[in-house]
Amino acid sequence: LPINYGAVLMSNQSDFCLPFDIMQAWKAGLLRKAMQPEPFIKIRSNIFVERKRRTETSPMVCHCTPPPPGAGKVGCGEDCYNRVMFYECISAHCPCGDQCSNQRFQKKHDEDHLRVIWTQERGFGIQTMAPIKKGSLVIEYRGEVISQNECHRRMKTIYKNNKNFYFLEYEKGEVVDACQKGTNARFVNHSCSPNSQIEKWFLNGEMSIGIFASQDIPAGTEISYDYNFSSFSGAQKQKCRCGAPNCRGYIGERISKSKDLPATGSGSSLAFASVSQLPSGRSGKKADARKRKAGRRKVNKVLLAL
């Protein structure tokens, strides 16, 4: 090339666009080999970092009647005392034994029908390749159970330069940190019109947190739930990109300020949320399964600067 001709080439700009087939494949998330999430360690149960796992010395025992043998039915249905109170039955103590249908977390169902997809504006998400019935456990949310203080410490140190964070409130003063260890549940996106919801269940002295289908979900559908979090540190509302007809325009419901919760850096916000409580006891009367929905234990996501 002639001397200094490179400067001439650099000064002339021309528009460029990807070929149509590549662009369509990108929009459909078919090029996900080039878009893989950061690696993390898959775990089969929560890891308690700062304390020992609790065990229940007196398990809650329901009074369900086992179905007749060979009837093809299951026990512990919607009127099961434990189910209404969000307690999972323990197989060794449940009157229905192996026929109990209230042991979804313990049976650790297959999740091969779930795959991680790239959604562009909303990052990674989870899509089901098989239909899921309403009320079914889609996937369990696991991670390291840590205190709020440890959460703040990690935000200032090991997660200081992170762009994505995966936290969920466990119980008062504790959160589930799925940044380093967890399940693919951490990739489930927010939607203002979700097809799933988060539920907390008591299991042998500890909590199990799961994403449950709130409606029948067809194959090929992305899983979503409402994060419903509150933002602290005076941060701006985070724009919602769920695309639902009833989209609120932002994620969360309100903004609150707290002096004892630190800011997480430029453009970041620490969002934390409360959890509605379940009744601590039960009456001797038969529980009304319709009250289960009203008394559902809701979990709000602790979201940090996506």
DRENTI-705033 format. One record per residue (C-alpha): residue number from 1; x, y negated, z. Coordinates in nm, 4 decimals, m for minus. Layout:
DRENTI-705033
   rovex          X          Y          Z
     NUM          X          Y          Z
...
end
This chain:
DRENTI-705033
   rovex          X          Y          Z
       1     0.0000     0.0000     0.0000
       2     0.1130    m0.3585    m0.0552
       3     0.2649    m0.5365     0.2423
       4     0.0032    m0.6619     0.4917
       5    m0.2790    m0.4976     0.2944
       6    m0.3864    m0.3170     0.6118
       7    m0.4921    m0.6528     0.7553
       8    m0.7118    m0.7065     0.4488
       9    m0.8787    m0.3688     0.4980
      10    m0.9396    m0.4416     0.8667
      11    m1.0993    m0.7771     0.7881
      12    m1.3606    m0.6248     0.5565
      13    m1.6389    m0.4494     0.7475
      14    m1.9031    m0.2192     0.6064
      15    m2.1981    m0.0430     0.7663
      16    m2.1785     0.3283     0.8316
      17    m2.4418     0.5768     0.9362
      18    m2.4339     0.9471     1.0070
      19    m2.5788     1.1843     0.7466
      20    m2.9494     1.2518     0.7956
      21    m2.9084     1.6181     0.8970
      22    m2.6459     1.5365     1.1594
      23    m2.8559     1.2512     1.2995
      24    m3.1634     1.4742     1.3307
      25    m2.9603     1.7485     1.4965
      26    m2.8238     1.4930     1.7432
      27    m3.1721     1.3649     1.8295
      28    m3.2941     1.7208     1.8825
      29    m3.0049     1.7956     2.1144
      30    m2.8693     2.0680     1.8872
      31    m2.5177     1.9295     1.9079
      32    m2.4969     1.9973     2.2797
      33    m2.1673     2.1845     2.2417
      34    m2.0111     1.8413     2.2235
      35    m2.2309     1.7206     2.5109
      36    m2.1706     1.9438     2.8083
      37    m2.2299     1.8375     3.1690
      38    m1.9398     1.8073     3.4077
      39    m1.8558     2.1490     3.5572
      40    m1.9814     2.2363     3.9041
      41    m1.9976     2.5488     4.1202
      42    m2.3224     2.7507     4.1075
      43    m2.4375     2.8727     4.4504
      44    m2.7122     3.1143     4.5597
      45    m2.7913     2.9413     4.8904
      46    m2.7317     2.6090     5.0614
      47    m2.3926     2.5492     5.2234
      48    m2.3986     2.3830     5.5655
      49    m2.0845     2.1729     5.5879
      50    m2.1099     2.0106     5.9310
      51    m2.3162     2.2588     6.1301
      52    m2.4093     2.6244     6.1433
      53    m2.7137     2.7591     5.9655
      54    m3.0112     2.7906     6.1993
      55    m3.1947     3.1217     6.2357
      56    m3.5519     3.1626     6.3529
      57    m3.5790     3.3875     6.6570
      58    m3.9602     3.4059     6.6422
      59    m4.0712     3.4201     6.2765
      60    m4.4179     3.2937     6.1889
      61    m4.6362     3.5982     6.1205
      62    m4.9530     3.5651     5.9147
      63    m5.2687     3.7710     5.9656
      64    m5.3333     3.8635     5.6044
      65    m5.4928     4.1971     5.5206
      66    m5.2811     4.4087     5.2819
      67    m5.4551     4.4863     4.9506
      68    m5.5594     4.8482     4.8901
      69    m5.2789     5.0674     4.7472
      70    m5.2890     5.0973     4.3688
      71    m5.5343     4.8084     4.3315
      72    m5.2817     4.5995     4.1409
      73    m5.3341     4.3053     4.3754
      74    m5.0948     4.1055     4.5916
      75    m5.1266     3.9863     4.9489
      76    m5.0800     3.6487     5.1174
      77    m5.2827     3.4404     4.8733
      78    m5.3979     3.0792     4.8996
      79    m5.5658     3.1403     5.2365
      80    m5.2491     3.2811     5.3994
      81    m5.1732     3.0846     5.7188
      82    m4.8027     3.0740     5.6401
      83    m4.8594     2.9596     5.2825
      84    m5.0918     2.6781     5.3944
      85    m4.8272     2.5585     5.6433
      86    m4.5445     2.5936     5.3879
      87    m4.3760     2.8806     5.5687
      88    m4.2424     3.1708     5.3643
      89    m4.3307     3.5105     5.5048
      90    m4.0434     3.7303     5.6178
      91    m4.0771     4.0729     5.4552
      92    m3.9881     4.2653     5.7714
      93    m4.2652     4.0913     5.9690
      94    m4.5385     4.0318     5.7089
      95    m4.8428     4.2662     5.7318
      96    m4.8473     4.2863     5.3499
      97    m4.4842     4.3993     5.3271
      98    m4.3674     4.4370     4.9662
      99    m4.7095     4.3238     4.8410
     100    m4.6597     3.9768     4.9911
     101    m4.6675     3.7013     4.7279
     102    m4.5352     3.4356     4.9656
     103    m4.1634     3.5133     4.9293
     104    m4.0667     3.3218     4.6163
     105    m3.7427     3.1723     4.7474
     106    m3.6255     3.5019     4.8961
     107    m3.6781     3.6975     4.5751
     108    m3.4575     3.4535     4.3770
     109    m3.6375     3.4928     4.0454
     110    m3.4645     3.4939     3.7082
     111    m3.3822     3.1521     3.5589
     112    m3.2500     3.2675     3.2207
     113    m3.5451     3.0993     3.0477
     114    m3.4196     2.7573     3.1600
     115    m3.1538     2.5761     2.9606
     116    m2.9686     2.2479     2.9963
     117    m3.0408     2.0072     2.7108
     118    m2.9138     1.6641     2.6097
     119    m3.1852     1.3972     2.5997
     120    m2.9737     1.0973     2.4920
     121    m3.1244     0.8036     2.6838
     122    m3.2023     1.0140     2.9924
     123    m2.8851     1.2205     2.9895
     124    m2.9077     1.5935     3.0520
     125    m3.2360     1.7652     3.1294
     126    m3.3875     2.1105     3.1805
     127    m3.6096     2.2801     2.9225
     128    m3.8039     2.6022     2.9658
     129    m3.7923     2.8560     2.6832
     130    m4.0849     3.0550     2.8273
     131    m4.4298     2.9476     2.9535
     132    m4.4562     2.8762     3.3271
     133    m4.7831     2.9111     3.5191
     134    m4.9129     2.6403     3.7486
     135    m4.7897     2.6858     4.1060
     136    m4.4851     2.8911     4.0060
     137    m4.1412     2.8167     4.1444
     138    m3.9433     2.6814     3.8499
     139    m3.6026     2.6531     4.0159
     140    m3.4582     2.6026     4.3642
     141    m3.2628     2.2865     4.4445
     142    m2.9479     2.3890     4.6335
     143    m2.6267     2.2194     4.7362
     144    m2.4177     2.1213     5.0358
     145    m2.6236     2.0079     5.3348
     146    m2.4469     1.7059     5.4833
     147    m2.5286     1.4158     5.7153
     148    m2.6120     1.0684     5.5909
     149    m2.2799     0.9463     5.7311
     150    m2.0919     1.2101     5.5329
     151    m2.2934     1.1118     5.2259
     152    m2.1796     0.7511     5.2682
     153    m1.8202     0.8629     5.3213
     154    m1.8238     1.0690     5.0017
     155    m1.9691     0.7773     4.8089
     156    m1.6771     0.5602     4.9166
     157    m1.4094     0.8255     4.8521
     158    m1.4466     1.1359     4.6348
     159    m1.7460     0.9995     4.4375
     160    m1.6135     0.6446     4.4139
     161    m1.5622     0.6588     4.0366
     162    m1.8512     0.8927     3.9534
     163    m2.1257     0.7843     3.7157
     164    m2.3767     1.0562     3.8041
     165    m2.4893     1.1653     4.1482
     166    m2.7241     1.4404     4.2672
     167    m2.8684     1.3947     4.6161
     168    m3.1977     1.5034     4.7708
     169    m3.3248     1.4429     5.1228
     170    m3.3117     1.7637     5.3299
     171    m3.4544     1.6493     5.6620
     172    m3.4146     1.3437     5.8842
     173    m3.0483     1.2449     5.8870
     174    m2.9401     1.5059     5.6301
     175    m2.9234     1.5289     5.2511
     176    m2.8503     1.7999     4.9956
     177    m2.5424     1.7079     4.7916
     178    m2.5450     1.8946     4.4593
     179    m2.2639     1.6946     4.2982
     180    m1.9974     1.9640     4.3421
     181    m2.2007     2.2756     4.4257
     182    m2.5621     2.3494     4.3408
     183    m2.7978     2.4721     4.0692
     184    m2.9219     2.3408     3.7361
     185    m3.2155     2.1890     3.9254
     186    m2.9997     1.8798     3.9604
     187    m3.0515     1.8071     3.5886
     188    m3.4326     1.7870     3.6061
     189    m3.5321     1.4379     3.4935
     190    m3.7850     1.1903     3.6293
     191    m4.1197     1.1301     3.4611
     192    m4.4088     0.9023     3.5513
     193    m4.6330     1.1806     3.4163
     194    m4.4517     1.4909     3.5486
     195    m4.5360     1.8567     3.4969
     196    m4.3709     1.9658     3.8230
     197    m4.3268     1.8570     4.1818
     198    m4.0768     1.9069     4.4636
     199    m4.1817     2.1045     4.7718
     200    m4.0075     2.1901     5.0984
     201    m4.0712     2.5273     5.2574
     202    m3.9628     2.6618     5.5965
     203    m3.7633     2.9827     5.5675
     204    m3.5971     3.1569     5.8610
     205    m3.5156     2.8392     6.0527
     206    m3.4087     2.6221     5.7587
     207    m3.5631     2.4397     5.4639
     208    m3.5781     2.5644     5.1076
     209    m3.6426     2.2989     4.8435
     210    m3.7933     2.3977     4.5124
     211    m3.9330     2.2497     4.1935
     212    m4.2821     2.3933     4.1381
     213    m4.4995     2.3686     3.8272
     214    m4.7923     2.1332     3.8946
     215    m4.9616     2.2490     3.5722
     216    m4.9231     2.5204     3.3107
     217    m4.6018     2.4423     3.1211
     218    m4.5700     2.5697     2.7613
     219    m4.2442     2.7091     2.6236
     220    m4.0150     2.4463     2.4761
     221    m4.1195     2.1807     2.7298
     222    m3.8796     1.9718     2.9358
     223    m3.9249     2.0070     3.3128
     224    m3.9820     1.6817     3.5017
     225    m4.0989     1.5470     3.8361
     226    m4.1559     1.2038     3.9891
     227    m3.8416     1.0953     4.1766
     228    m4.0511     0.8474     4.3782
     229    m3.7538     0.6943     4.5572
     230    m3.6996     0.3640     4.7334
     231    m3.3921     0.1539     4.6600
     232    m3.1718    m0.0047     4.9240
     233    m2.8865    m0.2569     4.9244
     234    m3.1036    m0.5075     4.7390
     235    m3.0408    m0.3255     4.4130
     236    m3.2405    m0.3917     4.1005
     237    m3.5092    m0.1504     3.9950
     238    m3.3819     0.1179     3.7623
     239    m3.5434     0.1151     3.4186
     240    m3.7514     0.4227     3.3392
     241    m3.7135     0.5874     2.9995
     242    m3.9539     0.8791     3.0443
     243    m4.1744     0.7660     2.7528
     244    m4.5002     0.8654     2.9245
     245    m4.8158     0.6685     2.8287
     246    m4.8568     0.5683     3.1947
     247    m4.4874     0.4867     3.2467
     248    m4.4404     0.2370     3.5322
     249    m4.1425     0.0851     3.3540
     250    m3.9036     0.1629     3.6375
     251    m3.8192     0.4556     3.8635
     252    m3.9496     0.4312     4.2179
     253    m4.2217     0.2366     4.3908
     254    m4.0611    m0.0382     4.5980
     255    m3.7314    m0.2013     4.6871
     256    m3.6158    m0.2287     5.0475
     257    m3.3069    m0.3851     5.1996
     258    m3.0967    m0.2170     5.4664
     259    m2.7814    m0.3555     5.6247
     260    m2.6506    m0.0201     5.7394
     261    m2.6521     0.1394     5.3935
     262    m2.3514     0.0397     5.1815
     263    m2.3550    m0.0743     4.8222
     264    m2.2015     0.1802     4.5884
     265    m2.0120    m0.0464     4.3543
     266    m2.0799    m0.2670     4.0583
     267    m2.4065    m0.1777     3.8898
     268    m2.4702     0.1020     4.1397
     269    m2.7329     0.1416     4.4070
     270    m2.7864     0.3828     4.6890
     271    m3.1478     0.4931     4.6834
     272    m3.2870     0.6785     4.9797
     273    m3.6341     0.7967     5.0673
     274    m3.8466     0.9277     5.3500
     275    m4.0331     1.2583     5.3657
     276    m4.3927     1.3003     5.4691
     277    m4.4391     1.5369     5.7611
     278    m4.6272     1.8622     5.7876
     279    m4.8328     1.9356     6.0986
     280    m4.6140     2.0962     6.3635
     281    m4.8700     2.3487     6.4794
     282    m5.1780     2.5361     6.3627
     283    m5.5210     2.5970     6.5084
     284    m5.6793     2.9340     6.5640
     285    m5.9342     2.8612     6.2944
     286    m5.8901     2.9883     5.9437
     287    m5.7022     2.7266     5.7434
     288    m5.8765     2.5693     5.4497
     289    m5.6639     2.6188     5.1385
     290    m5.7977     2.2907     5.0039
     291    m5.6117     2.1051     5.2817
     292    m5.2872     2.2453     5.1514
     293    m5.2747     1.9963     4.8669
     294    m5.3487     1.7004     5.0941
     295    m5.0891     1.8116     5.3488
     296    m4.8234     1.9001     5.0943
     297    m4.4718     1.8271     5.2098
     298    m4.3345     1.5868     4.9522
     299    m3.9663     1.5318     4.8945
     300    m3.8308     1.2128     4.7488
     301    m3.5121     1.2208     4.5510
     302    m3.2057     1.0392     4.6709
     303    m3.0852     0.8884     4.3469
     304    m2.7528     0.7174     4.3017
     305    m2.6679     0.5173     3.9934
     306    m2.7372     0.7377     3.6951
end
